[in-house]
Amino acid sequence: MRVFFRNIIKIFDILFHQQIVRFCTFFLILSATCFFAMTVLAEDLSMISGVTEKTNEKMMLEYEVFVKTISKKDFYKRNTDIDYTDDINNINKTVDEFFQLCFQMTRDNITKLRSFKKTPHQKNEKDRFKYANEILGLRQTLVKNIDKNFDFSIPVFRNIHAPGYMSGGDPNVIQNLEERKKYEEALWKNSVNSFQIRIQRSLIDCDSRLTKALTQFFIDNYAQIPRADDELIELLEKYEYPEEEKVKIFEALNIPYKGFREWQTNDGLLTLTAKLISADTQEIKIEKEDGKQFTIEISYLRKEDQDYVKKQLESEKKTPEGEKTKN
C-alpha cells in the first residue's frame, strides 16, 4: 500500500514539475515576444513623430520636381514611339504619385498642427512661430499652383468608343488605322482633361484641409499669454493668408483688424466685400476692393456686422494710444 501511495505521489510530483516547466517556458517566450514588439513599436513611433520635420523639406523638393514635370507643355503630348496604353499609363503613374505626395504632405502637417497644442505651454510659446512659418510656407507653395481660372467644365466622358467596338477598349484591336487613330486621339484628349481636373481638385482639397487646420492652430495657440498679436498678423500678411480666415482668427482672438470682409444690410438686399476704415457709435466708413469708399449708418447693418463694429470700438478703447496692434 505504501509503495502504491509513493508511486501516486511521484506521478503527481512529475506532472506538477512538468506544468511548472511548461508555464515558465510559455512565460519566457511571451515576455520575449512582447519585448520585441514594444521595441519595434517604439522605433516606429519615433520615426512617425519625426517624419514631418525630417521629410518636409524633402517632400517640398519632390513636389517642385513634380510641378515642373506636369507643367511642361509636352507632358501631355502623345509619344508615338511607344504603345498608346503604355504612354497613358506613364502619365497616369506620374499624376498618381503627385496626388500621393500632396496628400501625404497635407496629412502629415495637419497631424503635426493638431498634436502641437498638446505639448507643454513653454514649448508652445517657444516653437509655435517655427511651426506656423514652416507650414504656411508649404501651404503657399501648394496655392501658387492652383489655377484660379481653370475651367472645370471641360468635357470628360465616361464612355468613348469607336464604331463597332466596346467603349474603353484597347485601341490595338481596331484594324482600321484611321479609326484607331481617331479613337486614340479621343481617348487621349479625354484622359488629359481628366488628369488636369484631378490635379486642380487635389490641390484645392489639400489647401482647404490644411487652411482649416492652420486656422484652428492659430486660434488655439495664439490665445496663450503672453500674446503675440503682432507676430501673428505679420505671419498672415507675409504668406497672404485668405481674408475670410483672417477674420475668423482675429474675431476669435479679439484682435482689432480692419481687413476685407463681407458686409450686409439688415434687410439682406445689399451685400458687399469691403474693409473697415473708421467707425463711431453712429456710422462706419468702409472701402471696397476697387478703392471706392462708403459711409453707412450702423443701424442699417445686420446684427453680425453691428457686433463686429462694436468689438472693434471696444478693442480700440482698451488699447492705449501708441501701443495699438498693427493692422
C-alpha positions, 0 to 999 in steps of 0.5 A: 500500500505504501509503495502504491501511495509513493508511486501516486505521489511521484506521478503527481510530483512529475506532472506538477514539475512538468506544468511548472516547466511548461508555464515558465517556458510559455512565460519566457517566450511571451515576455520575449515576444512582447519585448520585441514588439514594444521595441519595434513599436517604439522605433516606429513611433519615433520615426512617425513623430519625426517624419514631418520635420525630417521629410518636409523639406524633402517632400517640398523638393519632390513636389517642385520636381513634380510641378515642373514635370506636369507643367511642361507643355509636352507632358501631355503630348502623345509619344508615338514611339511607344504603345498608346496604353503604355504612354497613358499609363506613364502619365497616369503613374506620374499624376498618381504619385503627385496626388500621393505626395500632396496628400501625404504632405497635407496629412502629415502637417495637419497631424503635426498642427493638431498634436502641437497644442498638446505639448507643454505651454513653454514649448508652445510659446517657444516653437509655435512661430517655427511651426506656423512659418514652416507650414504656411510656407508649404501651404503657399507653395501648394496655392501658387499652383492652383489655377484660379481660372481653370475651367472645370467644365471641360468635357470628360466622358465616361464612355468613348468608343469607336464604331463597332467596338466596346467603349474603353477598349484597347485601341490595338484591336481596331484594324482600321488605322484611321479609326484607331487613330481617331479613337486614340486621339479621343481617348487621349484628349479625354484622359488629359482633361481628366488628369488636369481636373484631378490635379486642380481638385487635389490641390484645392482639397489639400489647401482647404484641409490644411487652411482649416487646420492652420486656422484652428492652430492659430486660434488655439495657440495664439490665445496663450499669454503672453500674446503675440498679436503682432507676430501673428498678423505679420505671419498672415500678411507675409504668406497672404493668408485668405481674408475670410480666415483672417477674420475668423482668427482675429474675431476669435482672438479679439484682435482689432483688424480692419481687413476685407470682409463681407458686409450686409444690410439688415434687410439682406438686399445689399451685400458687399466685400469691403474693409473697415476704415473708421467707425463711431457709435453712429456710422462706419466708413468702409472701402471696397476692393476697387478703392471706392469708399462708403459711409453707412449708418450702423443701424442699417447693418445686420446684427453680425456686422453691428457686433463686429463694429462694436468689438472693434470700438471696444478693442480700440478703447482698451488699447492705449494710444501708441501701443495699438496692434498693427493692422 
